[in-house]
Amino acid sequence: MNEEIEKRNCYCLDRGNPKMDKFFADIPEGYCGICDVCGEYGHLNAHPTMPTSGSWCDEHYDELLISRTPDLSQMFGALIIIFSAVMLILYGIYL
């Protein structure tokens, strides 16, 4: 079980820490959070592809792992659209 917890890298590692007792009061052993998506018991840890944290059950965390992150061409396309919009606004201001 400890290997699984270490692999998951979640707050289950902090169980037994007196400072965290209040946090874990309503969460059963084997979990350290409540899923942000469905409300089931899950684990609080870092998002796999974004610079944020959250709590997910195993099912929804697996969905995060397989969901695609934007690739470079999508980001470049968005920058072109934003640049074009700014240029049109500036063009309208200076007419």
Sequence and secondary structure as in RCSB ss.txt:
>XXXX:A:sequence
MNEEIEKRNCYCLDRGNPKMDKFFADIPEGYCGICDVCGEYGHLNAHPTMPTSGSWCDEHYDELLISRTPDLSQM
FGALIIIFSAVMLILYGIYL
>XXXX:A:secstr
 HHHHHHHTSGGGGTT GGGHHHHTTS TT  EE TTT SEEEEEE SSSS EEEE HHHHHHHHHS    HHHH
HHHHHHHHHHHHHHHHHHT 
